[in-house]
Amino acid sequence: MCLKKEKKDRGSRSNIILRIFGAVKQTKSNIMADIKPEEVKTEVVKRVPEFVKKEDFDKSMGMIMSSIETLAKAISVKKEQEALVAPVKKVKVEGTPDYEAPIPPQWREIVDELLGEDVGIQISYPDNGGFKFTLIIPQEKSNAGDEWWKTYKHDHRTKMLNPSEGISGVRKYCELVKQNLNTKK
């Protein structure tokens, strides 16, 4: 009894599918019948290969070549300018660290004038503002005692300067250090 019921169900399913398919077919044919051939417009577009005239091509190539020449000139000028810039002379003074900040040339001139070329300079910029200006005094010029040199092995004179003091603050500090160095041990 169960087998017959399943066959009956399958038959009814296939009948339903056929009925749906037939309805779709019939609807499609009705739609096609409603369209009249006069209403359908067709256009034939003939494609013609496009060519560029020699004059247009030469004009475009001329513009491209002039742009390339302009870029080449700009690059060569930039290289010439880079070659003209003199490399920064970095004087290594014994006892100075390798992480020195750039030193303004005017400051270096003041130190050379007042204290001598053998005195080193170190500048750092702490987080709290201003700048830390350090003079590194060689042992020959230092007035520090032998015990100092045995313990610390260098003579660094450091002062925190405000940005408002600038070059005048550097000059005043160098004058004070020069005055101190002129005193005897």
ROVEXTOR-722740 format. One record per residue: residue number from 1; residue in one letter; x, y, z of N, C-alpha, C, O in turn. Coordinates in nm, 4 decimals. Last residue first. Layout:
{NUM "a" {X Y Z} {X Y Z} {X Y Z} {X Y Z}}
...
// end
This chain:
{185 "k" {9.5309 7.6052 3.7767} {9.4853 7.4826 3.8467} {9.5097 7.4936 3.9936} {9.4781 7.4011 4.0685}}
{184 "k" {9.4312 7.9457 3.6973} {9.5299 7.8386 3.7157} {9.4697 7.7225 3.7948} {9.3725 7.7384 3.8686}}
{183 "t" {9.1985 8.0679 3.4597} {9.2426 8.0586 3.5988} {9.3357 7.9371 3.6117} {9.3175 7.8372 3.5421}}
{182 "n" {9.1169 8.0356 3.2029} {9.2353 8.1166 3.2234} {9.2813 8.1165 3.3687} {9.3925 8.1607 3.3979}}
{181 "l" {8.8767 7.9004 3.2213} {8.9958 7.8243 3.1788} {9.1249 7.9032 3.2009} {9.2314 7.8434 3.2161}}
{180 "n" {8.7023 8.1066 3.2912} {8.7280 7.9992 3.3868} {8.8556 7.9240 3.3506} {8.9337 7.8878 3.4386}}
{179 "q" {8.7015 8.2560 3.0554} {8.7440 8.3192 3.1799} {8.7813 8.2141 3.2839} {8.8796 8.2298 3.3563}}
{178 "k" {8.5911 8.0642 2.8879} {8.7267 8.1149 2.8609} {8.7834 8.1787 2.9871} {8.8998 8.1576 3.0212}}
{177 "v" {8.3364 8.0434 3.0001} {8.4244 7.9260 3.0025} {8.5682 7.9696 2.9785} {8.6592 7.9171 3.0426}}
{176 "l" {8.2405 8.3035 2.9457} {8.2517 8.2571 3.0846} {8.3468 8.1373 3.0955} {8.4277 8.1299 3.1879}}
{175 "e" {8.2431 8.2984 2.6647} {8.3274 8.3968 2.7364} {8.3468 8.3547 2.8817} {8.4566 8.3680 2.9358}}
{174 "c" {8.0534 8.1007 2.6191} {8.1925 8.0771 2.5775} {8.2877 8.1742 2.6469} {8.3992 8.1372 2.6836}}
{173 "y" {7.8245 8.2336 2.7141} {7.8710 8.1127 2.7813} {8.0160 8.0825 2.7447} {8.0939 8.0425 2.8313}}
{172 "k" {7.8042 8.4468 2.5310} {7.8226 8.4747 2.6743} {7.8779 8.3523 2.7462} {7.9675 8.3644 2.8297}}
{171 "r" {7.7639 8.3021 2.2867} {7.8811 8.3894 2.3047} {7.9088 8.4155 2.4531} {8.0236 8.4074 2.4968}}
{170 "v" {7.5188 8.1753 2.3401} {7.6377 8.0935 2.3120} {7.7631 8.1766 2.3361} {7.8582 8.1290 2.3982}}
{169 "g" {7.3536 8.3979 2.3667} {7.3714 8.3079 2.4807} {7.4935 8.2190 2.4628} {7.5642 8.1903 2.5594}}
{168 "s" {7.3641 8.4970 2.1079} {7.4207 8.5790 2.2156} {7.4422 8.4946 2.3415} {7.5383 8.5170 2.4151}}
{167 "i" {7.2311 8.2993 1.9639} {7.3756 8.3148 1.9431} {7.4390 8.4003 2.0524} {7.5553 8.3793 2.0869}}
{166 "g" {6.9702 8.2307 2.1956} {7.0321 8.2114 2.0648} {7.1821 8.2292 2.0638} {7.2521 8.1801 2.1524}}
{165 "e" {6.7749 8.3027 2.3814} {6.9125 8.3489 2.3995} {6.9917 8.3372 2.2693} {7.0716 8.4252 2.2372}}
{164 "s" {6.5423 8.1764 2.3044} {6.5448 8.3231 2.2960} {6.6864 8.3777 2.3133} {6.7161 8.4872 2.2655}}
{163 "p" {6.5844 7.9084 2.3617} {6.5892 7.9514 2.2215} {6.5965 8.1028 2.2073} {6.6509 8.1530 2.1090}}
{162 "n" {6.8058 7.8790 2.6438} {6.6714 7.8988 2.5891} {6.6832 7.9415 2.4432} {6.7820 8.0044 2.4052}}
{161 "l" {7.0450 7.6316 2.7237} {7.0149 7.7644 2.6714} {6.8716 7.7673 2.6196} {6.8231 7.6712 2.5600}}
{160 "m" {7.2262 7.4666 2.9612} {7.0962 7.4680 2.8941} {7.0677 7.6117 2.8522} {7.0665 7.7024 2.9355}}
{159 "k" {7.5650 7.3740 2.9273} {7.4687 7.4755 2.9723} {7.3402 7.4592 2.8920} {7.3440 7.4403 2.7704}}
{158 "t" {7.8669 7.2065 3.0123} {7.7331 7.2045 2.9537} {7.6462 7.3138 3.0133} {7.6524 7.3427 3.1328}}
{157 "r" {8.1765 7.0970 2.9436} {8.1105 7.2117 3.0068} {7.9752 7.2287 2.9381} {7.9692 7.2615 2.8196}}
{156 "h" {8.3735 6.8181 3.0030} {8.2592 6.8711 2.9290} {8.1976 6.9844 3.0094} {8.1699 6.9696 3.1284}}
{155 "d" {8.6488 6.6572 2.9913} {8.6079 6.7835 3.0526} {8.4981 6.8425 2.9648} {8.5260 6.9087 2.8648}}
{154 "h" {8.7252 6.3125 3.0736} {8.6879 6.4200 2.9817} {8.6508 6.5442 3.0617} {8.6250 6.5380 3.1819}}
{153 "k" {8.7710 6.1176 3.2680} {8.8414 6.1059 3.1402} {8.7966 6.2075 3.0350} {8.8276 6.1900 2.9172}}
{152 "y" {8.6794 6.0836 3.5299} {8.5816 6.1094 3.4231} {8.6395 6.1007 3.2812} {8.5654 6.0790 3.1853}}
{151 "t" {8.9098 6.0029 3.6883} {8.7750 5.9541 3.7129} {8.6849 5.9653 3.5895} {8.6216 5.8676 3.5496}}
{150 "k" {9.1351 6.1294 3.5837} {9.1404 5.9853 3.6106} {8.9997 5.9280 3.6240} {8.9728 5.8175 3.5769}}
{149 "w" {9.0452 6.3930 3.5740} {9.0749 6.3242 3.4476} {9.0823 6.1732 3.4675} {9.0412 6.0968 3.3801}}
{148 "w" {9.0234 6.4464 3.8498} {8.9073 6.4582 3.7607} {8.9283 6.3776 3.6333} {8.8401 6.3033 3.5903}}
{147 "e" {9.2890 6.4195 3.9296} {9.1888 6.3275 3.9837} {9.0615 6.3289 3.8963} {9.0006 6.2245 3.8728}}
{146 "d" {9.4084 6.6373 3.8036} {9.4419 6.5018 3.7589} {9.3396 6.3998 3.8086} {9.3072 6.3045 3.7377}}
{145 "g" {9.1602 6.9055 3.7539} {9.2734 6.8381 3.8180} {9.2938 6.6965 3.7638} {9.2109 6.6431 3.6902}}
{144 "a" {9.0900 7.1292 3.4851} {9.0461 7.0243 3.5775} {9.1690 6.9513 3.6305} {9.2692 6.9372 3.5604}}
{143 "n" {9.1423 7.3082 3.2952} {9.1952 7.3407 3.4267} {9.1461 7.2414 3.5319} {9.1584 7.2655 3.6520}}
{142 "s" {9.2334 7.2259 2.9595} {9.1473 7.2100 3.0758} {9.2179 7.2523 3.2039} {9.3388 7.2341 3.2185}}
{141 "k" {9.4017 7.2199 2.7459} {9.3427 7.3492 2.7816} {9.2651 7.3436 2.9129} {9.2347 7.4479 2.9708}}
{140 "e" {9.4755 6.9509 2.7296} {9.5802 7.0542 2.7317} {9.5268 7.1897 2.7776} {9.5991 7.2662 2.8416}}
{139 "q" {9.2359 6.8111 2.7072} {9.3095 6.8053 2.8344} {9.4166 6.9144 2.8435} {9.4453 6.9645 2.9522}}
{138 "p" {8.9697 7.0016 2.5495} {9.0804 6.9054 2.5475} {9.1640 6.9165 2.6759} {9.1620 7.0192 2.7438}}
{137 "i" {8.6279 7.0261 2.6231} {8.7583 7.0900 2.6403} {8.8675 6.9835 2.6351} {8.8600 6.8847 2.7081}}
{136 "i" {8.3434 7.0690 2.4691} {8.4310 6.9575 2.5056} {8.5740 7.0121 2.5039} {8.6315 7.0397 2.3986}}
{135 "l" {8.0431 7.2188 2.5593} {8.1790 7.2419 2.5099} {8.2656 7.1278 2.5600} {8.2624 7.0933 2.6781}}
{134 "t" {7.7037 7.1944 2.4788} {7.8171 7.1372 2.5517} {7.9474 7.1711 2.4813} {7.9606 7.1545 2.3600}}
{133 "f" {7.3817 7.2895 2.5226} {7.5044 7.3282 2.4543} {7.6222 7.2804 2.5373} {7.6386 7.3210 2.6524}}
{132 "k" {7.0666 7.1915 2.4754} {7.1780 7.1663 2.5654} {7.3055 7.1881 2.4854} {7.3340 7.1139 2.3914}}
{131 "f" {6.7871 7.4070 2.4257} {6.8895 7.3163 2.3747} {7.0041 7.3082 2.4739} {7.0343 7.4034 2.5458}}
{130 "g" {6.4263 7.4161 2.4633} {6.5593 7.4747 2.4632} {6.6588 7.3826 2.3968} {6.6219 7.2922 2.3218}}
{129 "g" {6.2395 7.1333 2.5976} {6.2579 7.2596 2.5264} {6.3984 7.3130 2.5395} {6.4793 7.2617 2.6168}}
{128 "n" {6.2156 6.8819 2.7057} {6.1563 6.9923 2.7816} {6.1800 7.1290 2.7181} {6.1447 7.2309 2.7775}}
{127 "d" {6.3577 6.7030 2.5495} {6.2122 6.7095 2.5335} {6.1502 6.8297 2.6032} {6.0427 6.8749 2.5637}}
{126 "p" {6.6682 6.8528 2.4271} {6.5879 6.7735 2.5204} {6.4381 6.7944 2.4974} {6.3971 6.8915 2.4338}}
{125 "y" {6.8812 6.8435 2.1824} {6.7534 6.9103 2.2054} {6.6668 6.8246 2.2965} {6.5990 6.7334 2.2492}}
{124 "s" {7.2314 6.9136 2.1787} {7.1180 6.8200 2.1802} {6.9939 6.8986 2.2192} {7.0015 7.0051 2.2804}}
{123 "i" {7.5549 6.9566 2.0563} {7.4241 7.0182 2.0790} {7.3195 6.9074 2.0810} {7.3194 6.8188 1.9954}}
{122 "q" {7.8952 7.0060 2.1169} {7.7883 6.9079 2.1057} {7.6577 6.9791 2.1389} {7.6498 7.0528 2.2371}}
{121 "i" {8.2206 7.0832 2.0117} {8.0854 7.1303 2.0436} {7.9892 7.0136 2.0263} {8.0011 6.9339 1.9332}}
{120 "g" {8.5680 7.1061 2.1181} {8.4540 7.0449 2.0494} {8.3214 7.1020 2.0954} {8.3108 7.1610 2.2029}}
{119 "v" {8.8542 7.2878 2.0561} {8.7432 7.2690 2.1495} {8.6234 7.2164 2.0707} {8.5831 7.2747 1.9700}}
{118 "d" {9.0364 7.3517 1.8638} {9.0453 7.2170 1.9205} {8.9360 7.1889 2.0245} {8.9268 7.0772 2.0754}}
{117 "e" {9.0117 7.6168 1.7938} {8.9515 7.5165 1.7050} {8.9524 7.3758 1.7639} {8.8771 7.2895 1.7186}}
{116 "g" {8.9254 7.8410 2.0692} {9.0186 7.7671 1.9836} {8.9479 7.6565 1.9051} {8.8408 7.6091 1.9431}}
{115 "l" {8.7721 8.0233 2.2106} {8.8346 7.9126 2.2829} {8.9359 7.8342 2.1993} {9.0233 7.7678 2.2551}}
{114 "l" {8.6890 8.2383 2.0415} {8.7092 8.2594 2.1842} {8.7904 8.1491 2.2523} {8.8694 8.1777 2.3423}}
{113 "e" {8.6876 8.1358 1.7758} {8.7426 8.2681 1.8060} {8.7790 8.2820 1.9539} {8.8866 8.3315 1.9875}}
{112 "d" {8.5574 7.8886 1.7973} {8.6939 7.8944 1.7439} {8.7615 8.0256 1.7818} {8.8797 8.0268 1.8162}}
{111 "v" {8.3070 7.9765 1.8961} {8.3897 7.8868 1.9782} {8.5346 7.8919 1.9300} {8.6261 7.8987 2.0121}}
{110 "i" {8.2230 8.1314 1.6741} {8.2364 8.1927 1.8067} {8.3277 8.1076 1.8947} {8.4165 8.1611 1.9611}}
{109 "e" {8.2127 7.9360 1.4717} {8.3047 8.0501 1.4590} {8.3280 8.1165 1.5938} {8.4409 8.1542 1.6252}}
{108 "r" {8.0065 7.7733 1.5660} {8.1409 7.7162 1.5534} {8.2437 7.8287 1.5448} {8.3510 7.8183 1.6042}}
{107 "w" {7.7957 7.9500 1.5399} {7.8334 7.9048 1.6733} {7.9752 7.8496 1.6707} {8.0546 7.8753 1.7612}}
{106 "q" {7.7821 7.9769 1.2638} {7.8123 8.0951 1.3448} {7.8558 8.0559 1.4856} {7.9425 8.1206 1.5444}}
{105 "p" {7.7082 7.7171 1.1760} {7.8432 7.7674 1.1492} {7.8800 7.8896 1.2338} {7.9960 7.9053 1.2719}}
{104 "p" {7.5345 7.5009 1.4009} {7.5317 7.6209 1.3166} {7.6730 7.6770 1.2981} {7.7496 7.6838 1.3942}}
{103 "i" {7.5627 7.1569 1.3832} {7.6084 7.2747 1.4562} {7.6048 7.3946 1.3624} {7.6656 7.3910 1.2554}}
{102 "p" {7.3454 6.8778 1.4112} {7.4145 6.9762 1.3272} {7.4453 7.1031 1.4059} {7.3635 7.1500 1.4851}}
{101 "a" {7.4208 6.6630 1.6917} {7.3245 6.7345 1.6086} {7.4020 6.8333 1.5217} {7.5146 6.8691 1.5561}}
{100 "e" {7.6093 6.3613 1.7244} {7.5993 6.5056 1.7362} {7.4925 6.5619 1.6433} {7.4756 6.5150 1.5307}}
{99 "y" {7.6710 6.0917 1.7827} {7.5336 6.1314 1.7540} {7.5127 6.2820 1.7644} {7.4069 6.3257 1.8097}}
{98 "d" {7.9206 6.0140 1.8641} {7.8946 6.0126 1.7208} {7.7562 6.0663 1.6853} {7.7271 6.0847 1.5671}}
{97 "p" {8.0667 6.2216 2.1274} {7.9874 6.1091 2.0775} {7.9596 6.1229 1.9279} {7.9737 6.2316 1.8717}}
{96 "t" {8.4061 6.3096 2.1890} {8.2706 6.3497 2.1497} {8.1941 6.2283 2.0987} {8.2519 6.1416 2.0333}}
{95 "g" {8.6618 6.2263 2.2386} {8.5716 6.2315 2.3528} {8.4302 6.2747 2.3155} {8.3424 6.2765 2.4017}}
{94 "e" {8.8242 6.4229 2.0011} {8.8323 6.3074 2.0900} {8.7407 6.3272 2.2100} {8.7423 6.4321 2.2743}}
{93 "v" {8.6269 6.5417 1.7422} {8.7115 6.5759 1.8553} {8.7083 6.4575 1.9505} {8.6029 6.3996 1.9766}}
{92 "k" {8.5929 6.5680 1.4070} {8.5797 6.4727 1.5173} {8.6803 6.5097 1.6250} {8.8014 6.5093 1.6028}}
{91 "v" {8.4200 6.7814 1.2123} {8.5444 6.7672 1.2850} {8.5196 6.6750 1.4030} {8.4348 6.7021 1.4880}}
{90 "k" {8.2835 6.7761 0.9078} {8.2578 6.7302 1.0436} {8.3927 6.7041 1.1101} {8.4685 6.6163 1.0689}}
{89 "k" {8.1656 6.9816 0.6691} {8.2908 6.9375 0.7307} {8.2614 6.9019 0.8761} {8.2203 6.9862 0.9559}}
{88 "v" {7.9330 6.8936 0.4311} {7.9531 6.9511 0.5628} {8.0800 6.8925 0.6235} {8.0988 6.7709 0.6283}}
{87 "p" {8.0037 6.9493 0.0853} {7.9747 6.8590 0.1966} {8.0099 6.9252 0.3299} {8.1050 7.0029 0.3389}}
{86 "a" {7.8489 7.2093 -0.1007} {7.9704 7.1552 -0.0389} {7.9325 7.0603 0.0742} {7.8396 7.0879 0.1502}}
{85 "v" {7.6633 7.1917 -0.3841} {7.6530 7.2003 -0.2387} {7.7747 7.1320 -0.1777} {7.7997 7.0135 -0.2000}}
{84 "l" {7.7018 7.1218 -0.6485} {7.7551 7.2495 -0.6026} {7.7525 7.2638 -0.4513} {7.8312 7.3402 -0.3953}}
{83 "a" {7.5638 6.8852 -0.6836} {7.7097 6.8792 -0.6910} {7.7725 7.0076 -0.6380} {7.8848 7.0044 -0.5876}}
{82 "e" {7.3032 6.9757 -0.6743} {7.3496 6.8877 -0.5668} {7.5014 6.8801 -0.5653} {7.5619 6.8697 -0.4586}}
{81 "q" {7.2992 7.1177 -0.9153} {7.2836 7.1895 -0.7893} {7.3327 7.1057 -0.6717} {7.3963 7.1579 -0.5801}}
{80 "e" {7.3248 6.9057 -1.0970} {7.4294 7.0086 -1.0909} {7.4216 7.0855 -0.9599} {7.5245 7.1156 -0.8994}}
{79 "k" {7.0840 6.7725 -1.0492} {7.2101 6.7034 -1.0200} {7.3245 6.8031 -1.0102} {7.4124 6.7881 -0.9253}}
{78 "k" {6.9048 6.9689 -1.1397} {6.9013 6.9263 -0.9996} {7.0311 6.8564 -0.9604} {7.0827 6.8782 -0.8508}}
{77 "v" {6.9716 6.9758 -1.4102} {6.9912 7.0959 -1.3278} {6.9940 7.0583 -1.1799} {7.0759 7.1099 -1.1038}}
{76 "s" {6.8910 6.7182 -1.4876} {7.0335 6.7533 -1.4949} {7.0632 6.8782 -1.4120} {7.1690 6.8863 -1.3497}}
{75 "i" {6.6132 6.7376 -1.4480} {6.6913 6.6394 -1.3712} {6.8390 6.6764 -1.3726} {6.9058 6.6669 -1.2696}}
{74 "a" {6.5468 6.9341 -1.6336} {6.5204 6.9563 -1.4914} {6.6025 6.8609 -1.4054} {6.6552 6.9004 -1.3013}}
{73 "k" {6.6167 6.8067 -1.8741} {6.6872 6.9294 -1.8328} {6.6699 6.9541 -1.6834} {6.7651 6.9904 -1.6143}}
{72 "a" {6.4292 6.5970 -1.8724} {6.5730 6.5653 -1.8703} {6.6539 6.6863 -1.8258} {6.7490 6.6723 -1.7488}}
{71 "l" {6.1894 6.7417 -1.8924} {6.2174 6.6620 -1.7724} {6.3659 6.6305 -1.7608} {6.4224 6.6365 -1.6516}}
{70 "t" {6.2251 6.8485 -2.1507} {6.2088 6.9380 -2.0358} {6.2394 6.8641 -1.9058} {6.3078 6.9178 -1.8186}}
{69 "e" {6.2323 6.6130 -2.3031} {6.3503 6.7003 -2.2983} {6.3436 6.7947 -2.1789} {6.4448 6.8186 -2.1130}}
{68 "i" {5.9686 6.5236 -2.2651} {6.0807 6.4416 -2.2182} {6.2072 6.5258 -2.2065} {6.2818 6.5115 -2.1096}}
{67 "s" {5.8296 6.7295 -2.3931} {5.8073 6.7031 -2.2503} {5.9228 6.6227 -2.1912} {5.9687 6.6507 -2.0805}}
{66 "s" {5.9193 6.6968 -2.6534} {5.9520 6.8213 -2.5829} {5.9307 6.8048 -2.4324} {6.0063 6.8607 -2.3529}}
{65 "m" {5.8100 6.4439 -2.7120} {5.9552 6.4601 -2.7078} {5.9951 6.5883 -2.6349} {6.0943 6.5891 -2.5621}}
{64 "i" {5.5353 6.5052 -2.7089} {5.5904 6.4059 -2.6156} {5.7408 6.4253 -2.6017} {5.7933 6.4233 -2.4904}}
{63 "m" {5.5174 6.6885 -2.9198} {5.4791 6.7288 -2.7842} {5.5386 6.6340 -2.6801} {5.5864 6.6779 -2.5755}}
{62 "g" {5.5997 6.5246 -3.1333} {5.6754 6.6455 -3.0998} {5.6457 6.6922 -2.9585} {5.7366 6.7309 -2.8850}}
{61 "m" {5.3951 6.3362 -3.1388} {5.5313 6.2929 -3.1047} {5.6181 6.4121 -3.0669} {5.7017 6.4013 -2.9772}}
{60 "s" {5.1840 6.5029 -3.2219} {5.1794 6.4358 -3.0912} {5.3185 6.3928 -3.0472} {5.3555 6.4109 -2.9312}}
{59 "k" {5.2806 6.5752 -3.4797} {5.2514 6.6780 -3.3798} {5.2513 6.6178 -3.2385} {5.3109 6.6741 -3.1466}}
{58 "d" {5.2935 6.3275 -3.6064} {5.4163 6.4048 -3.5875} {5.3971 6.5119 -3.4802} {5.4867 6.5362 -3.3994}}
{57 "f" {5.0174 6.2637 -3.6070} {5.1140 6.1776 -3.5378} {5.2421 6.2546 -3.5081} {5.2940 6.2477 -3.3967}}
{56 "d" {4.9160 6.4662 -3.7670} {4.8706 6.4542 -3.6280} {4.9680 6.3712 -3.5455} {4.9975 6.4031 -3.4303}}
{55 "e" {5.0496 6.4072 -4.0070} {5.0704 6.5377 -3.9426} {5.0303 6.5322 -3.7946} {5.0999 6.5856 -3.7082}}
{54 "k" {4.9487 6.1537 -4.0692} {5.0916 6.1693 -4.0407} {5.1187 6.3004 -3.9676} {5.2012 6.3046 -3.8763}}
{53 "k" {4.6426 6.0631 -3.9081} {4.7153 6.1295 -4.0163} {4.8588 6.1502 -3.9735} {4.8874 6.1627 -3.8544}}
{52 "v" {4.5475 5.7466 -3.8009} {4.5912 5.8796 -3.7649} {4.6680 5.9373 -3.8829} {4.7471 5.8690 -3.9479}}
{51 "f" {4.2507 5.5549 -3.8517} {4.3920 5.5787 -3.8746} {4.4228 5.7216 -3.8364} {4.3350 5.8078 -3.8390}}
{50 "e" {4.0125 5.3099 -3.7742} {4.0587 5.4467 -3.7564} {4.2092 5.4540 -3.7774} {4.2848 5.3705 -3.7276}}
{49 "p" {3.7931 5.1179 -3.9799} {3.9157 5.1256 -3.8992} {3.9663 5.2697 -3.8955} {3.9645 5.3414 -3.9956}}
{48 "v" {3.4511 5.1427 -3.9384} {3.5612 5.1781 -4.0265} {3.6868 5.1847 -3.9402} {3.6863 5.2515 -3.8368}}
{47 "r" {3.1679 4.9514 -3.9145} {3.2860 5.0035 -3.8453} {3.3979 5.0251 -3.9452} {3.4330 4.9374 -4.0242}}
{46 "k" {2.8393 5.0129 -3.9592} {2.9588 4.9677 -4.0300} {3.0791 5.0333 -3.9627} {3.0890 5.1558 -3.9558}}
{45 "v" {2.5586 4.9004 -3.8188} {2.6657 4.9972 -3.8018} {2.7898 4.9403 -3.8667} {2.8374 4.8324 -3.8314}}
{44 "v" {2.2317 4.8748 -3.8815} {2.3586 4.8112 -3.9131} {2.4644 4.9206 -3.9056} {2.4586 5.0202 -3.9778}}
{43 "e" {1.9547 4.8477 -3.6800} {2.0515 4.9360 -3.7423} {2.1783 4.8584 -3.7664} {2.2253 4.7848 -3.6797}}
{42 "t" {1.6134 4.7722 -3.6749} {1.7518 4.7235 -3.6669} {1.8409 4.8210 -3.7391} {1.8068 4.8709 -3.8464}}
{41 "k" {1.3136 4.7743 -3.5100} {1.4086 4.8516 -3.5894} {1.5479 4.7931 -3.5691} {1.5912 4.7688 -3.4564}}
{40 "v" {0.9995 4.6478 -3.5048} {1.1373 4.6152 -3.4689} {1.2302 4.6896 -3.5630} {1.2250 4.6689 -3.6842}}
{39 "e" {0.7574 4.7039 -3.6177} {0.7973 4.7790 -3.4988} {0.9423 4.7544 -3.4587} {1.0005 4.8342 -3.3853}}
{38 "e" {0.7172 4.5262 -3.8198} {0.7422 4.6659 -3.8570} {0.7942 4.7476 -3.7388} {0.8652 4.8467 -3.7563}}
{37 "p" {0.6550 4.2795 -3.6913} {0.7874 4.2980 -3.7514} {0.8177 4.4423 -3.7881} {0.9349 4.4801 -3.7881}}
{36 "k" {0.4953 4.3086 -3.3737} {0.4832 4.3128 -3.5186} {0.6209 4.3414 -3.5785} {0.6966 4.4201 -3.5218}}
{35 "i" {0.4236 4.1123 -3.1010} {0.5218 4.2028 -3.1607} {0.5100 4.1933 -3.3117} {0.5142 4.0847 -3.3696}}
{34 "d" {0.2443 3.9106 -3.0287} {0.2008 4.0488 -3.0145} {0.2968 4.1476 -3.0812} {0.2547 4.2581 -3.1154}}
{33 "a" {0.3872 3.6775 -3.0512} {0.2804 3.7026 -3.1495} {0.2352 3.8470 -3.1446} {0.1918 3.9013 -3.2463}}
{32 "m" {0.5484 3.6832 -2.8315} {0.6109 3.6951 -2.9629} {0.5064 3.7271 -3.0700} {0.5357 3.7961 -3.1677}}
{31 "i" {0.3550 3.6402 -2.6341} {0.4315 3.7655 -2.6350} {0.4911 3.7877 -2.7735} {0.4851 3.8985 -2.8268}}
{30 "n" {0.2707 3.3804 -2.6952} {0.1755 3.4912 -2.6995} {0.2471 3.6256 -2.7080} {0.2040 3.7146 -2.7813}}
{29 "s" {0.5032 3.2349 -2.6459} {0.4523 3.2420 -2.7835} {0.3507 3.3544 -2.7967} {0.3453 3.4186 -2.9015}}
{28 "k" {0.5215 3.2693 -2.3701} {0.6285 3.3165 -2.4577} {0.5790 3.3315 -2.6005} {0.6098 3.4299 -2.6677}}
{27 "t" {0.2922 3.1377 -2.2811} {0.3068 3.2804 -2.2560} {0.4121 3.3396 -2.3491} {0.3931 3.4494 -2.4014}}
{26 "q" {0.3512 2.8733 -2.3532} {0.2368 2.9388 -2.4143} {0.2484 3.0903 -2.3970} {0.2172 3.1645 -2.4902}}
{25 "k" {0.5659 2.8179 -2.1867} {0.5807 2.8111 -2.3315} {0.4712 2.8905 -2.4010} {0.4967 2.9652 -2.4954}}
{24 "v" {0.4443 2.8395 -1.9365} {0.5540 2.9292 -1.9697} {0.5715 2.9341 -2.1206} {0.5899 3.0418 -2.1773}}
{23 "a" {0.2648 2.6294 -1.9509} {0.2137 2.7652 -1.9334} {0.3208 2.8677 -1.9716} {0.2903 2.9704 -2.0321}}
{22 "g" {0.4362 2.4103 -1.9677} {0.3462 2.4413 -2.0787} {0.2941 2.5832 -2.0706} {0.2807 2.6504 -2.1728}}
{21 "f" {0.5510 2.4193 -1.7126} {0.6355 2.4357 -1.8310} {0.5502 2.4738 -1.9519} {0.5890 2.5607 -2.0300}}
{20 "i" {0.3244 2.3604 -1.5540} {0.3960 2.4889 -1.5388} {0.4776 2.5178 -1.6635} {0.4740 2.6296 -1.7151}}
{19 "r" {0.2617 2.0985 -1.6430} {0.1633 2.2061 -1.6571} {0.2302 2.3437 -1.6470} {0.1964 2.4341 -1.7234}}
{18 "l" {0.4909 1.9618 -1.5682} {0.4548 1.9733 -1.7092} {0.3556 2.0865 -1.7314} {0.3661 2.1612 -1.8287}}
{17 "i" {0.4716 1.9820 -1.2890} {0.5858 2.0400 -1.3592} {0.5529 2.0600 -1.5068} {0.5841 2.1646 -1.5636}}
{16 "i" {0.2360 1.8348 -1.2427} {0.2427 1.9764 -1.2044} {0.3548 2.0451 -1.2803} {0.3357 2.1556 -1.3311}}
{15 "n" {0.3130 1.5821 -1.3267} {0.2031 1.6514 -1.3949} {0.2066 1.8006 -1.3657} {0.1828 1.8827 -1.4543}}
{14 "s" {0.5070 1.5236 -1.1379} {0.5477 1.5415 -1.2766} {0.4394 1.6114 -1.3566} {0.4697 1.6915 -1.4450}}
{13 "r" {0.3393 1.5001 -0.9124} {0.4452 1.6010 -0.9180} {0.4866 1.6274 -1.0621} {0.4995 1.7428 -1.1028}}
{12 "s" {0.1756 1.2832 -0.9718} {0.1133 1.4130 -0.9569} {0.2182 1.5248 -0.9620} {0.1887 1.6337 -1.0112}}
{11 "g" {0.3627 1.0802 -0.9779} {0.2861 1.1121 -1.0965} {0.2264 1.2507 -1.0863} {0.2274 1.3267 -1.1832}}
{10 "r" {0.4448 1.0740 -0.7144} {0.5394 1.1103 -0.8201} {0.4662 1.1520 -0.9463} {0.5044 1.2483 -1.0128}}
{9 "d" {0.2090 0.9903 -0.5860} {0.2639 1.1219 -0.5550} {0.3596 1.1681 -0.6644} {0.3581 1.2848 -0.7038}}
{8 "k" {0.1843 0.7318 -0.6915} {0.0788 0.8268 -0.7177} {0.1288 0.9692 -0.6944} {0.0967 1.0595 -0.7717}}
{7 "k" {0.4049 0.6144 -0.5836} {0.3950 0.6286 -0.7277} {0.2921 0.7342 -0.7626} {0.3122 0.8155 -0.8528}}
{6 "e" {0.3358 0.6216 -0.3094} {0.4520 0.6964 -0.3560} {0.4461 0.7185 -0.5043} {0.4779 0.8278 -0.5510}}
{5 "k" {0.1137 0.4484 -0.3047} {0.0954 0.5881 -0.2669} {0.2116 0.6727 -0.3181} {0.1897 0.7842 -0.3656}}
{4 "k" {0.2256 0.2058 -0.3669} {0.1309 0.2655 -0.4591} {0.1124 0.4133 -0.4287} {0.0971 0.4940 -0.5204}}
{3 "l" {0.3806 0.1581 -0.1368} {0.4443 0.1747 -0.2673} {0.3515 0.2439 -0.3649} {0.3948 0.3323 -0.4388}}
{2 "c" {0.1929 0.1238 0.0675} {0.2832 0.2385 0.0726} {0.3456 0.2636 -0.0634} {0.3622 0.3792 -0.1026}}
{1 "m" {0.0802 -0.1183 0.0000} {0.0000 0.0000 0.0000} {0.0859 0.1268 0.0000} {0.0503 0.2259 -0.0637}}
// end
